[in-house]
Amino acid sequence: MTKAPLQPARGYPASLYAATAKGVTERPALSEVRDADVCIVGAGFTGLSAALHLAEHGLSVVVLEAERAGWGASGRNGGQLHSGQRRDPYWLEQQVGKDGARALWDLGEAAKTLVGDLIGRFHIDCDYQPGLIHAVHRERDVAEEHKFAEDLRADYGYDAIEPMDRAQIGAALGTDMFFGGWRDSGAGHLHPLNFALGIAGAAERAGALVFEHSKVLEIKEGAKKTIVTERGSVRADTVLLAGNGYMQGLAPDIDRRVLPINNFILATEKLPDERVAALIPGRECAADSRFVINYWRMTADNRMLFGGGENCSPNFPPDIAGFVRPHMLKIYPQLEDCRIDFAWGGTLAVTAHRVPFIKRVSSGIYAGVGYCGHGVGIATHTGKILADAIAKGDSTLDAYARLPLPAFPGGRLFRTPLLAAALFWYGMRDRF
């Protein structure tokens, strides 16, 4: 299949996002010893948002990124901005009670508000489009999903969600593969790399320093923490770990509870307007109800962007387009004739219960990782929550710290094979 002529920005993995990135700036590697109030490991949504808000609080901030700003999951994901948390309120109520679940719901809503505020305040050109559709792939689950939508309206006061029957969802998504679902007009989608780059620029204008190609090798404890890279180091009072799926080896407690997992996306050639109107006339993003979910949307330049399939391997499939395309064609066989212009993979981080790891790990060390596919909003908002905790002693992060975060079974040797086996089992259940 012929590839598009667009080329990725230098230093970024080839993807549609890298080929359409705006505001890419070459940043130096750390090559000296620096002092800072806070050192942040990772220049994704969490790290960049934290850097911006800490700088606005008047603290000196250094961000260390092993690759490029937005290089990891923040610049490669599906771009979907969800309501609430990755786990539904029913599960959260069982874990932390109704008040705790409501607090977490409100944090999810604050996350969406923050994303919108950042886009508006800093004029970030990231193609935000409202609307998200949840598509149910098993008929027996439709009633439960409709009840979920009604409960959100009745118990949480969220009136942006509406149930959809089979005819409605078929018309909205241009496929007869689903039995119903719901539309969330308060959620939406965007160009995630451009959003991350916009926050990076805002953080630097506020006074934060962002160093690229500066992989952290070690964090030395002491009255001040020393964060060591290959060519320099940072002495800081506080460290924020925000490397998500690319941070193994820096914090054993996180390693036990957070695992990297790979996800894969393709983007078709540009489609004519009339064809887009026959697929997703409202231009919402969508995701289905499978455990190993499929998710998709139309991009601003009329490409079908489709994500599907996961693995726990250190390696990506040799033919990512061939890996993802069957998932797309099962839902949209009418796209059989479409050229695939881009296909890429990325590594995110998951926890055993699909809740994020957001907490103070030890004295002077904080972490925000493990967003389980909901990072556009939650990770961005986590940066602000952690900045407020560090700068002002704010206790908002306690709502997340109360969530159960068990270690993955199997220890260092067997936990990845066990997760791979679980993904295989759930994938087979989804299929049959």
N, C-alpha and C positions, 0 to 999 in steps of 0.2 A: 504494500500500500504506500502511496506517495505521501511523503511528509510535507508539511507546510513550509514555506520559505522563511517564516519568522524564526529568529534565533533567540535562545535564552540569554538573559543578562549574564555577564561574565561572573563565573564562580557559583552559579546556581544550577541545580539539576534541570535538565530539559523538561519543560512543562508548558502548558498554555499560559500559566501565570507568569513564569519567568520570561516568556516571549512577549508578554504585554505589560511588563512591570513599569511603573512610573516612579520617579524619584529615587532611582538607584544611585547610591553614593559609595565610592570606594573609601573604606575606613582603614586606618593603619592597625597593625598588630601591636600589642603591648610589648615594649622593648626596654622598659626601665622599671624602677621601683616607685610606686605611687601610694599615697595615703588617701583614704576616703572614709566617710562616715559609713557608707554601705557599698559592698561589692556584690554585684548580681551575676550569677552564672547562667548564661543563656539569653539570647536576644530574640525571643519569640514574643507572643502576645503577653504572657505574664511578666517576663523580664522587662520588656520595653514599657509596658503600662506602669509597672512599679517604678522604673527609672523616671518616667515623666512625673508621677505624683510625688515621689520622694524629692525630686528637684524643686517641684512647686512648693513643697514644705520647707525648702531652704537647706536641705542636706546635700552634701557632696556625694556623688554617685559615680561609680565606674561599672560598666557592663562589659563582661568578657564573653565573647562568642567564638566557638571553635571554627565556625565557617563564615557565613555572611548573615547579616540581620534578616530574620524571617526565613532562613534556609531550611529549617526543619518542618515539623508538622504545621506550624503557623502559616507557612507559605505554600503548602502543598495540599491542603485539605479540601473538602467539598464545598466550603464556604457557607455552610448553613448556620443560621443564627436561631437557636431554639428557645422556647419558653421553658421556665422551670429548670429542673435538674435532669441528669441522665436517668435517674430512677424516679418512678412516678410517686405522687403523694401518698398512695396507699402503702407502699413499701416503707417510705420514710416515716409515716405515722407509726408503723410497727416498731421502728428503731428508736425514734426520738420523741414520740408523742405528737399530738396534733399541733401543739404550739411550736414545737421544734420543726415540724414539717412545714408549717405556715411560714416560719422564719426563713427556711431554705427556699420556699417558693418565692418569697419576696426578694431574696437575694438574686434569684434567677431573673426576676423582672427588672431589678436594678441593673443587672448585667446588660440586658438589652437596651435599657435607657442610656447606660454609659457608652455603649457602642455608638448609638445615635448621636450623643452629645460630642464624642470625640470627632466623628465624621463632620459634624457641623462646625464645631469650634475651630478645628484646624483645616477645614476645607479639604478633607481627604477624598480624593477621586477614586472610589473603589466600587462603583456600579451597584450601590445598594438597591435591592428590589424587595418589596414586602410580599409576604405570603408563603406558607409552608403547608403541604398536604401530607397527612399520614395515611398510607394505603394499606388496607388489611388483606392479607393473602389467603386467609382461611375463613370460610363462611361462618363457622361456629364462633369466631372471635368478634364478629361485628357488634353484637349486642353489648358485649363488655366494653368495647371501645366507644360506643355511643354513650354508655353510662359514664365512662371516664370524662367525656366532653361535658355531659350534663352536670356531673359532680364538680368539675372545675368552675362552671358558671354559678352553681348554687352555693358551694362551700368556700370557694376561693375568690368569688366575685370576678372571675375572668370571663368577660363576655365577648372576647375576640375569637372564640372557638365555636365551630358549628359542625354538627354531625353531617355526614354525607352518605347517601345510599349508593347502590351499585350504579345506577344510571348517572347520578351526579358525578361520582368519581371517574366514571368512564369518560364523560364529556370533558371533565377538567384535565384529565391526564392522557387522553387520546389512546387508551388501551382498555381491553375488556378483561384484564388479568386480575382485577381486584373486586372484592365483594362489598366494599364500603370503606368508611374511614372518617376523617374529619379534616377540616381546613382551619388553620390558625393564621388569621390575618395580622396578628401582632408579632409574628416571627418573620423571617425573611432570609435573604442570602446576599453575598457580596464577593468581591475579588479579594481573597484573604491576604495574598502577598502585598497588594497595594495598600490594604488596611494596615498591615504590620509596618510597612515602610513609612507610611504616614505618621504612625505613632513614634517611630524611631526619629524622624525629623523633628517632631514636636518635642521629644525628650531632649534632644541635643540643643535645640533652641532654648529650652528651659535651664540648661547648664549641665546636663548629664554627659558623661564621656562614654562612647561606645567603641570598643576595640574588637575588630574582627580577626580571624585567623589566630586566635589566642585561646587555645584549648587549655582548660584547667587540669593540671596534673595532680594537685594535692592541696588540701586545706589543712594548715597547721594551726592547732589550738594554742591559746595563750590569752594574755590580757587583751591583746589585739589578735585577730585572726590574720594569718598570712596565706593568701591565695596565690599559688605558684603556677605560672605558665612556662612554656619552653624558653622564653626570652625575657621574662620579667616577672613581677609579682605586685600584689596589692596588699597593703596593710589596712585593715578595716575593723571597725567596732562590730559590725553586723554583716552577715553573709545571707543572701537569699538564693536558694537553689531553685532554678527555673528552667532546667535543661530537658525536662519531660522524658521522652524515650531515648535521649542521647546522653545520659548522665550516669550510667552504671559505674560503680566503683568509688564514687565520691562520698556516699552516705549509706552504710550497711543497712540501717533501718528502712530507708527508702527502697533499697534493692530487694529486700525481703517482701515488700508489699506492693511494689510497682514493677510491671513487666512491659518491655517494648513489644509491639506487635505491628505488622506491616499491613497497609491497605493500599488499594490500587485504583487508578482513575484513568479514563480516556476522554478525549474530546474529539468530536467529529469535525468534518469540514463545515464551513458556514452554510447554513440552510436558508432558502428563500422565505420571506415573511409568511407566505401562504402555507408553507409546510410547517413552520413553527406554530401557526394558528391551529393547525390540525393536531398538533401534539399537545402543547400546553398553552392554551389561549390566554390564560391569566398570568403566565410566566412565573408561577410559584415554583419553589423548589419542592422536592418530594422525597420521601423515604418510605420503605415498606416495613412490615411488621415482623420480618424474619429476624432470628437471633443474629445471624451474619447478614447484616442488612445490605440492601441495595439502596443507593441514593442518587438523585439526578436533578438536573435543572437545565434551563436554557441560559446561556451566557449572554452578555450584553451584545456580542457580535453574532448571535444566532447559531451558536454551536450547541449540540447536545453534549453536556458534560455528565458522565455517568461513572459512578464508583461501585465496585462490587468485588468481593473476594478478599480474603485475608490469609496471612500465614505468619508463623513465628520463626521462620528461618532467618539466618544471618544474611541470606541472599534473596534478591527479588527474582521472580520468574524471568527466564531469558526473553520471552515474548509477552510483555505486559499487555499489549493490545489484544493478543490472542487469548490471554487469560481472562480479561474483563469482557470482551465483546460478546461471548455467549450469554452472559448475564443480561446485557442490554437487549440482545435480540429475543430473549425469552419474553421480555415485556414489550419490546417494540420491534417485532419482526419486519415492520415496514421500513426500518433503517438498514436493512440488509445491503442496500446499494450504496450506502454512505461510506465515503473515505474516512479513515481514522487519521487525523493529523497529529495528534499528541497522545502519548500514554506514559504514565509515570507512577511511581510508588512513593510512599512516605512512611515514616515510623512514628506512631503515636504511643501513648502509654496507657495501660489499663490496670485497674485494681480488681481484687477478687469479687467485690460487691458492686463494681461499677460506680463508685463514688470517688470524688477527687481527694488527693492527699494534700490538705491545706492546713498547716499547723506550724507551731514553733517546735522544731526538732530537739533543740537543746539551747543552752544559754547562748544567745547571739547568733543562732542559726535558724532560719525559717525556710520553709519549702512550699512551693505551689506546683504540683505535678499531677499526672494521672487523670486527665479529663475525659477519657473514654469516649472520644468522638464529639464532645460538646464544648470544645475549647474556644470557639470564636467568641462567645459571650462570657462563659464562666472564667476562662483563663484571663481574659482582658480585665474582668472585674476583680479577679483574685489579685492581680497586680496592685490595684487600688486598695483592696482590703489589707494586704500585707504592708503596703506603704503606710497606711493609717496606723496599723499596729506598731510598726517600727518607729514612726515619727511622733505619734500621739498616745501610744498605749491603748489604742482602740481595741475593743474585745469582739468585734464582729466576726473574726475568724473562728471564734469558739463554736459558732453554729456548725461549722464543718468539722472542727476537731472532735466533736462528740460522735461523729459517725463511725461505725465499726470498720476497721481497716486490717483485717487478718492477713497474716503472711500467706503467700501461696504455698500449697503443700508440695513436698518433694525436695525441699532444700535447693541448694544451688545447682545440683547435678540433674535433678529430675523435674523441676518445676516447669521448664519450658516444654519438654516432651509431654507432660501431663496437660498443659494448656493446649498444645497442638492436638492432642487426642480429643479434648473437650470440644475444640472448634470443629473437628471432623464430625464428631457425634451430632452437634447442633446443626451443622451444615446438612447432614443426612436427614435429620428430622425436618428441617425446613423444606428439603426437596421432596420428601415422601409423605 
